[in-house]
Amino acid sequence: MALTERFPPRPYEDDWPETSQSYEEVMARLNRPPLRAASDSTHDYRRRGAQNILRWLQHHPGDTWQQRWNASPAASCTGSEWNKRSAGWTGYGAANASGILNSGLLALVSAEVLRPSLRWQLTRSSTNMRAVICQHRDPEGFARLEQMVGPQAWSSHLGKLAKSVLVKIVISKGGGLADITVGDSLEFMEAFREYRPSTAGQSLFYSWLRDLGHMPTDAPTTLRFLTRTSGQVSVEQLVDRYNPQSKPIRNLLVDYLKECQPTMDYTSLEDASRTLVRNFWTQIERIQPGIDTLRLPPEVAAAWKQASRTKTTRQRLPDGSIHETVSERANYGNLMMGVRAFYLDLAHWAVEEPERWGPWVAPCPVSQADASTAKHEKRRKAKMDQRTRERLPALATLVRVARENWAEANAGMDALRAAPLGGRFTFMGKTYTRQKQDSVTPFRAYDETGRRAHLGLAEERAFWAWATIEFLHHTGVRIEEMLEASHHSLIQYKLPSTGEVVPLLQVAPSKTDEERLLLVSPELADVLSTIIARVRDSRTGAIPMVVSYDVAEKVHNPPMPLLFQWVYGGQLTPVSRSLIRNGLNDVLGRAGLTDSAGQPLDFSPHDFRRIFISDAIRSGLPPHIAQVLAGHSDINTTMGYNAIYPADAIESHRAFIARRRTIRPSEEYRTPTDEEWDAFLAHFEKRKLSLGTCARAFGTACIHEHACVRCSLLRPEPSQHNRLIEIRDNLIDRIAEAQREGWFGEVEGLEISLAGAHGKLTQLDAALQPSVVHLGLPTFDQIAGRSNTS
């Protein structure tokens, strides 16, 4: 583990002053305070047990008592085997030999003569070890720790577990609480994981050590989710996790991703490595083993693209068998786009650095059509719109059921708190027995069958499910933005027009790295005040500072007063997505909602974002304002979230017609009389002329006094082409006659009519001839006319 390499544990020592003392010196120390027990009988037990153990160890090789212990069979056995075999090993045959020897071992460990290993201690339980070590080994450190955590946490079940872990580490490695390192803590968690699969409730000790200030600043913030928080890894590790066989191609992929790394966040870098290594190159190597070139044969590229169109999902059934399901890959276009970008980037970079990238330039096996995502986007849009249409009407029911579920869980907690430890109480028709010891969190009880019920955890899950539903559907934020909302996110703004102060919620940047402000409605303000009252520290009144883990970037964020935090296992921790998911499932199970097919209706946190945007735009919010509230960089993304209903289109069209009617005079929409209708029909009959059709509007007079050849509104018919030629020729003859007879007053009018006739003929000729576009190519006669002078 990389973390263990950064924080190595302290080595197990076998030589220190106390273990190097002689038999007489050790026994003398045990007979003096503070190692001497207050009770004479207890002291006698410890003294006799220590004598027998030391005399037995004297027969084993070594210069110190610890070396002799390591050489004895006691070090290689388990703690439980020590209880059974120690009397036979030491040859001590008293009636209570096991108890006396265990008391002697307790005395030697308290005197730091022996240091049993962590794994030895994990297989053995001792009722007195914790109290004795806290008293004789670093009493000041344990007293300070008790004062810091408070009496309730110190005496709780989880508190006792944490003290037990600290005692085990102090016993095995020596020193006090201030000497415990991160590596010692990691070593204990690893040893405990070998001893027991679950480490629940065992990491509180580390949180206490951090609060004491004994850990470096770069130490992990918690050990609870250590196996789930790998942190960022190098590009080489991202590539090597898929084990590509061709070393040259592996090195090329590493170089390529390193070149792209400065312009990518870690999530995009991880996705790119998954696309290029797992989904592309390892698949190519599976199709053609031993290949080491990007110049793919056509049949290999075709086989890879065909295999990439589907994906196989494996699911373990209750009987242990594996069920495989083959389905169409939804992100096929994105996969092709990533591979195409890889080939095109290499070709582009080869121009600037031919010696580095030139040898890898090859024809791209992915065409532009292969990388098209238009069909997928349309399918995704239709699918998401259908989800929104089914869930928007059910939102009110979900909100109501979430509040009822929390109220019921809260009533169960009130009944549990009212019952004494170990006492019985009745809730929802069932009888429970409260456990005899309370942990810090959560409260537990046992039902009539003796089965343990986590009422405290159920109340936490119900509350955070209610808070999540209310927060998301009032803000439309992303799930990661909600979980990162802190007390600092609530700000005030004074309106410049009225001077009114309004509350705003500042949404931290997440996906688009753009922060935004949302107006806090009265409903959202009620939810936020409830959350703040719940997480506020009762002693200081402040919101505790909590370190969250960014699951996308795989880094720990700085401490912040997060709103979504709770106490789990005695430690303040951010609300996890799994807790929210389980709470939503509880609410959905209680609501009993179904979709159009009759199947149970599920809600994801992102569904509330789509519902928020669709509902806002349906309510009249301009799309560009919805884009700002949603934090989208492109308004098309916002409209992609908006689910258009058929009824919305119809109502919007009717509203448009209504608005248009309010602008135009109302008399235009009255019912026409019979005379008006006859006049309207007669208008179309009067538009027919000998040369064509008149295009003047209804109710307007002729502007040229029926001189139709001059009128621009005349639409000549093609069949009247010869008639127009006759009119043109007649006008030419009349102009010649008027000029000959000296009728110059008529010449001007006739020339205007002649120009109109020419215009109508030109209009008809243009309509009858097909349009020809000259491309500038030389004609045959132009080519034939050239001569060669050379």
N, C-alpha and C positions, 0 to 999 in steps of 0.2 A: 504494500500500500504506500502511495506517495506521501501520505500524511505521516506515516510512521518513519519514513526516511527523513522528513523535515524535523520531526520531534521524536528522536530515539528515547527509549526508556532508560532509566538508570540501571546499571548492571547489578546483578545479585553478587554481593560481597561475601567473603568467607573469613575476613580478618579485620577486626576492629577492637578497640581496647576492652570492651566488656566481655567479648567472647574469647579473648586471649588470657583472661585471668585464670588462676589455678582453682582447683576444687575448693580449697579452704577459703580463698578470697570470695568466690561466688557464694558459698554458704554463709559467710560472715555478712555479706551485703543483704542476703535474704532475711537475716535475723534482725536487721536494723530498719527503722522507719526511713522512707515511707513504704518500702517493700514489705515490711512486716504487717501481716493482717491484724486488724483490731481484735478479732476473736481468737482466743488461744486454740480452739479446736480447728478453726480454719487454717491458722498458721501451722499447726502440727501436720495437717493434711498436706499442705503445700511443701513443707520442709521435707517430709518423708518421701513424697513423690519426686521432688527434685533430686534428693540423694540417690534414689534408685536409678533415675534416668542418667545422671552424670556418671555413676559407677558403671552403668552399661555402656555408655559412650566411650569410656576410657579404654575399652577393648577394641575400638575401631581406629584405623589410621587417621592421622591428622595432627596439626599443631594447635588448632583452635577447636573449641566446642562445635562451631558451625561446620568446620571441615569434617569432624567426626560424625556429625549428624548427616551430612551429605553422603558419607561413605556407608552409613547404616541403612538397613532395609526400611527404616521409617521414612526417609526422604523420598524413596521411590514408590511407596505405597500411597493409598488414599487416606484421607482423614478418617473415614469410617473403618478402614482396615486397622488403623492404629488403635481404635477403641477395642477391637476384637483381639488383636495379637500383641499388644504392648506388654501385657502381663507375662506372656510366654517368652517374649524377647528378653525382657529384663530379669526374668526368673523371680518375680515378686508374687508370692502366693497368698497375700492377705485376702480376707473375705471381700473387701471392697477395693480390690487392686486397681480396676479400671478407673474408678472415681479418684483414687489417691494419685495415680499416675497423671491423670488429666489435670488435677490441681497442681501437681508439680510442674507439668509442662506450662501451665498458665503462669506460674511464678517465674520460670526461666525466660519465658517470652516477655513478661513485664520487665524483668531485669535486663532485657536485650542481650541475653546470653545466646539465644537461638532465634533464628528468623525463618520460620517455615515459608515456603513459596506460596504464591497466590493460588495456584492450582491445588496445592495441598489443603489450603484453608477453605477453598470453595466446596470441597467434598466433606467438610466437617463443620458442625454447628456447635457453638458454645454459648451458654446463657450468660456467663459472667465476663467473657473476654472483652466485650465492648465497654462495659463500665470500668473494668480494671485498667484498660489501656488509656481511656480518657482521663483517668485519675493519675496515672504514673508516667505517661508518655505525652509530653507537650500539653500539660493542663491549661496553660495560659491560652494556647491556640484554640483548644476546644471551647474554653469559656468565652472567648471573643466570638467564635462562630455561633454559639448558642444565643448570645446577646443580639447578634445581627439578624438571625432568622426568626427570632421570636419563640415564645414558649409553645404556641400551638403547633407550629411546623416542627419544632424540635422533638416534641413528644408524640407526633403522629406516626402512623405506620410507615409512610414514605420517609419521614425524617429518621426513623430508626434504621431503615435500609441504607440511607445515605451515610449515617454514622458508621454502620457496619462496614461499608466499603472503605471509608477513610481509615478505619482501624486496620483492615486487612492490608492496605497499601503501606501504612506506617510500620506494621509488623514485618512485612516481607522486605522492605527497602530501607528501613531505619529513618532517623530524623523525625521532624514534625510535620505539621500541615503545610508550613511555608516551603518545605523541601519537596513536596509532591510536584512533579512535572507533568506536562501534557503527555509525554511519552508514557509515564507511569499510568495515567488515566486510560490511554488507548490500549495499553497492555492488559489492564484489568478487563476492559470491555471485550477484548478479543478472547481472553481466558474464560470469561463468563459466558460468551456466546458458544464456546465449545462445550461448556458444562450444561447450559440450558439454551434452547433455540431462541427464546424471546428474552430481550433485555429490558422489558417494560419495567419502569420504576427504579432502574439501576443507575440512571444518569444524573439524578438530582445532586449527587455529591460534587460533580464537576461544576454545576451552576453555582453551588456554594463557594467553591474555591475561586471561581472567577469574581464573585462578589467580594470576596476577601482581598482581591487584588494580587493574587499569587500567580496569575497567568500572564504571559507576554501579550502584547497588543495584537500580534498576528496569529494568536491561538484560535482554534475553532470556537465559535460562539456556543455551541452545544454539541453533545455527543449522542443526542437522541436519534437524529436522522442521519447519522454519519454514513451509513451504508447507502443512503439515497441521495446524498449530496456529494457527487464526485468532484465538483469544481471544474474549471476549465482545464482542458488538456491541450497538448501541443498538436500542431498539424500532423507531425509524424505519427502520433498516437491515433489521431482521427483516421488516418489512412490505414495504419497497420491493424486496426481492430477488425477489418474485413479480410485481412490476410491475402493481398494480391500476390500472385505467383511470379509475375514478371518483374524483376528488380528494376530494369530501365523504365518501364511504365510506372512503377511505384514511385521512383524518384521524380519522374516528370509530374505526376499528380501532386506530389508534395511541393515541388517548385511552383506549379501553377496556383495551388491554393495559397501558398505564401505570398505570391504576387498579388492575389486578389484580397488578401486578408486586411490590408489597411482600409479598404473601402467597404468592409462588411462588418456587421455586428457578429457576435459569436453564434447566435442562432442561425443566421444565414450561412456562416462558414460551415457549421455542422451539417446543415441541409445540403450544401454543395458537395461536401465530402460523401454524404450518403448517396447522392445522385450519381456522382462520377465513379465512385469506387464500388459500392455495393450494387446499385441498380444498373450500372453500365459495364465497367470493366470486368468485374468478377463473373458477370453473366456471359460476357464475350469469352472469357477463359473457360467457362463451363461448356460452351458450345464448341469451341476449338481449343483444346488444351495445347499449351506451349506457344501460343501466339505472343509476339512481342513487338508488334507494330500497330500504329493507328490506321494504317491503310487496310481497311477491312475488305475481305472478299464480298461480293454482292450477296452470296447465299448466307454468309454469316451475319451480315447486317440485317437481312430480311428475317432470318430466324430470331435475332435478338428483338427486333421491333414487334414481331408477332408474339413472342413470349412476354414482352413488356406490357402488352395490352391487358393482361389479366394478372391477378395476384391471388395467392393462396393464403387463407386464414386458417390457422390451426387452433382448435379448442379442445381442452381436456374435459372429457365427460365424467359424470360421477363414478362410473365403473373403472376409471383409470385409462380408458382408451382415448386415442387422439382422433378427433373428427376434423377433416380438412374440407374447406369450402373454397371453391374457385369463383371469383367475381371479377367484374370489369374494373380495371384500375381507373379511379376517378381523375388522378393527376397525370394521365398519360401525356397530355400536351405539355405540361410543365416539365416532365422528365425529358421529353424530346428537345424542348427549348434549352434546357441546361446543357445537354450534350452538344447541341448545335452551337451554343455560345462558346463552349470549350474549343471546338475546332476552329471557329471563326476568330477567336482571340489569338490562338496560336498563329494563324495566318497573318493576322494584323501585327502582332508583336515581332514576327520574323522579319518584317520590313525594317524595323529599328534595330533589332538584335539578331541578325541572321545566324551568327555562330552559335547562339544559345537555343533559339526556338526553330530555326530553319529546318534542321533534320527531322522535326516532328510534324511538319506541315503535310497534311494528307487531305484527299477529297472528303468532304463531310458526308457521312452516311445518312444524315437527317435533312430532309428537304424542308423548305418553308411551309409546305402544306402539312408535313408531319408535325411540325411544331405549332400548328394552329390550335388555339384553345377556344375558338368561337362556339363550337358545338357544346363543349363542356360547360362554358359559361352560361349558355342558354339553358341547359339542363339544370345546372346548379341554381340559376335564378328561379326557374319554375319550381324546383323542389323547395327552396327556401321560402318562396312566396306561399306555397301550400302550407308549410309549417306555420308561418305567421298567421295565415287565415284561420287555421284550426286552433291556434293557441290564444289569439287575441280575445275572442269571446270568453275563453275560460279563465282569463287573468283575474277577474273579480272573484270568482269562486276560489281560485288558488290563494289569493290574499286572505280571504275570510277563513279558509281552512287552516292556513299557516298560523293565524292569530289564535284560533281555537286550540290548535295543537300545542302551542306554547303555553296558553293559559292552563290547559289540562296538566302538562308536565310540571308547571310551576306549582299547581295545587298538590301534586304528588310530593314535591320537595318540601312544601309547607307541612304536610302530614308527617313526613320523615323527620324533619327538624323538631317537631313537637314531641315525638316519641323519644324516650330515654334510650341510652346505649343498651343494646340487647333487648329492648322492649318491642312490643307488637303494636301495629297500627293497621288501619283499614283504608284502602284507597281503590276507587273504581270497582267496588265489590270484591276485592281480593285482600287477603290478610298477609302482611309482610312482617318480618322480624328484622329490626335494625341491627347491623353488625356491632359487635362489642367494642371495636376500636375504629375510630374515624381516621381516614387518611386525609391529607390536605385537600385533595380532589380525586375523584368525585365521591359523593355519598353513595353507599351501597346498602342493599337490604336483601333478604332472602324470602322467597315466596313460600307457599304452603308445602310445596314439594321439595324445598331445600335448595332450589335453584337460585343462583345469585342474580339479582336485578340491579343494573346500573342506573338508578333513578337520577343521579346527578349528571351522568353523561347524557341521558335522554333529555334532560332539561336544557343542557348546554346545546345539544344538537337542535332541539326545537327552537330555541331562541335565535341561534345564528341562522337557521333556515328562514325564520320570519324576517330577521334583519336583512338578509341577502335579497329576498324577494322584494321587500319594500325599497331598499336602496337601489337595486338595479332598475326597477320599473319606474322609479321617479327620476333617475339620472341618465339611464341608457349608457353607462360607462362599461368598459371591458372588465372582466373578472379580475385581471391583474391590477387594474387601476383602482378597483374597489378595495382589494386587499392591501394596497399601498396607501390608502387614504389615512391621513394622520390628523391629530388635533390641530396641527399647524395649517391644515387645508381649509379650515373655516376662517374666513376673513369677512370684513365689513366694507361696504361701499356706500358713499353718500351720493345720491342722485344730484347732479348739478342744477337741474330744473326746479325741484321742490325741496331739496335739502334732506329728503327722507333717507334714513340709513337702512340698507337692505343686506341680508346675509348672502354670502356667496361661497360656493364650494370650489376650491382650486384643485383641478384634476392634474395629478403629476404626469409628466410625459411617459408614454409607454411605447406604443407601436410606431407612431410617427414622430416621436421626440418633440411634440408640440403640446405645451400645456394650455389649458383653457379654463374658463370660469363658467360655472353654472349657477343660476339663481336657485336659492334654497326655498322651496315652497313650504307652506305651513305643515303639510303632511310629512315632507322630508325632514323638516326641523324637529318634529315630534320623534321621528325615528332616531335621528342623530342624538338628541338629548337622552333618549333611553339607552343608547349604546354607551354614551359618555358616562352616565350615572352608573352603569354596570361595571365598566373597566376602570373607573377612577380609584386610586389608592385611598382607602378609608383613613389612613394615618396622615398622609400629606395633602390629599385632595388633588394631586396631579395625576396625569395620565402616565403610567410607567413607560419607560423607554425599552423598546424591544428590537432585536435584530432579526430581520427577515431574510429569507433566502430567495433570490431571483432564479426561478426554475428555468427561465429562458436563457439568461446570460450565465447562469451557474456561478454566481458570485453572491456574497453576503452584503446586504445593504447596511449602511451605517445605522446606529440606534435611532429609532424614531418613536414618537408617541402614537403608535398605530391605534386606530379605532377598532379594528378587527383583531383582538387579542384575547386570550383566555389563559387560565391557569390549568395546566395539565401535568400530572405527575409532580406537583409541587413547583413547577417552573412556569414562568411567564413565557408564552410562545404565541406566534402569529396563528390565526385561524387558518387551517389548511384547506386545500380544495377538497380533499377526501371528506372532511367533516361537513363541508357545505353540500357535497354530493349526497352523502348519506342522509343529511337533514332534508334535502329536497325530495329524496326518494320516500322518506317517511311521510311527508306532506302529500305527495302524489298518491301514495297508497291509501292514505286516509280520505282524499278527495274522490277517488274512484273515477277520474275523468277518462274518457275514451275518444279516439279519433274517428274519422269517417268510416274506417274499416272495422270499428268495434274493438280495436286493440287499445291497451292502456296507453294513455297520453303521457309522454315524457317531456320534461323541460330541461334544457341546458341553460347555463348562465347567459350564453350569447343570444338565446331566443328573446330574452328581455330587451336586449339592445335593438333587435329588429322590430320588436313590438313598439318600443319607445319612438323610433324614427317613423314607422308607419303611422302610428296614432298621431304624432305631432303634425305630419304633413296633411293627414286627413282632416285635422282640426283647423287647418288654415295657416299653419306656420310656413313661411316661404322656404323652399328647398335650400336656398343658399344660407339661411339662418340655421336650418337643421344641420347643414354641413359643418358649420362652426361649432355647434353644440356637440356633435358626434366626434369632432376631431379628425375629420377626413380631409386629406389634401386635394381630393378631386370630387367634384359634385356628382360625377357619374357613380362613384362608389356609394354615395348617400342614396341616390336614386335606386341603386341596386338593392339596398336594404328595404326600400319602400315597396310594400306589397299592394299593388293596385287591385281593387275589387271591381267587378263588373258594375255593381251598383254605383260605385264612386264615379266611374266614367259617365254613366247615364245622368246622375245627379249634377255633375259638373257641367255637362252639355246643356242641361235644362237651365241651370243657373246662368250660363253664358247667354242663352237666348233671352232670359228674363232681363238681364242687365242691358242687352242691346235694345230691347223694346222700350226700356225706360229712357233711352237717349233719343230715339226717334219720336216724331209727333204721334200722339195717340190716335188721331183720325186716320192714319195710314193702316191701322189694324181693325177698322170697323168693317162690317159686312157690306159689300157693294150692292147697289140696287140693280134691278133688271135693266134699266136704261144704261147705267154705267157699264154693266157687263156686255151689253150689245155694242156699245161704243168701243169697248176694248177689243172685241172680236172684229169689228169693222175696220179697226186700225190696221190689222194684219192683211185685210183684203185690199186696202188702199195702198199698201206698200209695194204691190206688184206693178211693175212698169214694163214698157216695151223693150228696154235695153237690159233690164235686170231687176234688182230689188233695192228699195230705199231702206236705209238702216237708221233713220231718225227714230228717236225715242217716242214712246206713247205720250200723247198730249202736247207735242211740240209742232209748230208750224214749219212749212218749208222755207228755208232761209234764202233760197235762190229763185223764188217765185216760179218753181217748176221748170227751171232751166237745168235739166238733170245732167246734161253732158258736162256742165261746169262744176257740179256738186261733188264734194269729196265723200259724201255719204252714199253715193250710188255704187252698188256692187254689181258690175256687169256680168251677164251670163255668157259662158263660152260659146253658146250657140248663136249669139248676136255679134260675133266677130265681123262677119261680112257686112252686116248692117252698119256697124261703126265705121268700116272702111268707106261705105257709100256716103255716110254723113261727113267724114273727113274730106272726101273728094268734093262733095257739094259745097262745103265751107270754103275750100280753096278756090273753086270757081266763082262763088259769090264775092269773095274778097277781090278777085281779079276784076269782076264786073264793077264793083263799087269804086275801085281805084280808077277804072277806065271812064266811068260816068261822073267821077268827081264827088261821090257820096262819102266823103271822108268821115262823117259822123258815125257811119255804120261800120267802117273798117275796124275801129278799136274794139267794138263789141264782138264782131265776127272773129277777130284774132284771139280773144279770150276763149270763145267757144272752141276754136280750132286747137288751142293749147289743151283744153279739157279733153277733146277727142283723142289727141295724141297720148295723153296720160292714161286714158282708159284702155287704149290699145296696148300700150306698154305693160299695163297691169295684167291684161289677159295673156300676153305673150310670156311674161315671167311665170304665170301660173301653169301654162301649158307645157313649157320646156323644163326638163329635169335639170337640177342644179349640178354644176360641174366644178370641182375644186382643182385648180391648176397646181400641180406639184413642182413645177419648175424644171421638169425633165425635158431634154432636147427632143425635138421632133425629128422625123426621118429626113425631111428635106434639109434641116439644119445640119444633120450629120453628113448627108450626101454632098452638101455644098462645100465641105472642108477639103483642103488640099494639103498634101504632105510636102513641106518645103525643105526637109532635111535631105 
